[in-house]
Amino acid sequence: MTIPPRRVTLGVILAGVLLAGGGLWFKARDSSGFFEPRVLLSRFPPGDSVVLSVDVALLRRVGLLGASKMTSEPEYRQFVEGTGFDYQRDLDSVVASFSTSGNYFIVRGRFNWPKLRDYAARQGGSCYRDLCRVQGSRPERHISFLPLRNDAMALAVSSNDLAATRLSKTGDPLSSSISTAPVWISIPGAALRGEEALPAGLRVTFSALQSADRVLVTLGASTKGVEAHMEADCRTADNAGILLSQLRTATALLKEAGRRDKQIQSDELASTLSGGTFDQSGTKVDGKWPVGKGLIDALTAGI
């Protein structure tokens, strides 16, 4: 049977469209799949570490990352001038893991890779192929970084100057649930029980959390604005009940101290923590704190 030339032409065009469309679909799927949280987190070294995720682009869009009113540190200005990378303009997201073996980061944004390589060399570091290494602030701290793709950087601070290469491959995707909040931090109980684990401003309220197995703190939108939410997992319901009582007592003490001390009244963090409310459900304890713009400005000042 003879196929008309017009049908052959249409068939070729249709095949071309399908191939092009398929290529675009696979490219889009690959792009979204790369940053899929369960896949992204599988790149980090296994272990009981503190994990942080920040959707900087979203915070910027909703106006929570405005221009800082404070002067940036000289080292930061030097970094921006040397690399062309500006946090407020070029950073889109950060996922990080902190443990005794080192601190690991996967950063999404817009990078000038030649400038970053030149900056590493000017700081006394070196680059071989994609991997760059720079000495940190102390002899045991080595900074290493490399591109995972054009818009994603793997960065590590560790005693191992090749540590960033550990982020170049994925592992088995995580099966545990992962928060969808724009900002979240997951803290194992072991980290909370470590010496100097909590900043001085948080010890009064959160020292009770040292009995928890794991604590998840998120920051996101609520009906009343921005809200911080905490989920603490305990071994037993009795332990959760004790934790609930301790958190309520600590918050009441902080609130009472704020009534007497004007310095505490003017402290954005203390004011936020004194507004916490807590509930228990089985082995879990939930906490909520309304977060004002003043606290966010205070936390991001100078960046």
Secondary structure, 3 states (H helix, E strand, C coil): CCCCHHHHHHHHHHHHHHHHHHHHHHHHHHHHHHCCHHHHHCCCCCCCCEEEEECHHHHHHCCCCCCCCCCCCHHHHHHHHHHCCCHHHHEEEEEEEEECCEEEEEEEECCCHHHHHHHHHHCCCEEECCEEEEECCCCCCEEEEEEEECCEEEEEEECCCCHHHHHCCCCCCCCCCCCCCCEEEEEEHHHHCCCCCCCHHHHHHHHHHHHCCEEEEEEEEECCEEEEEEEEECCCHHHHHHHHHHHHHHHHHHHHHHHHCHHHHCCHHHHHHCCCEEEEECCEEEEEEEECHHHHHHHHCCC
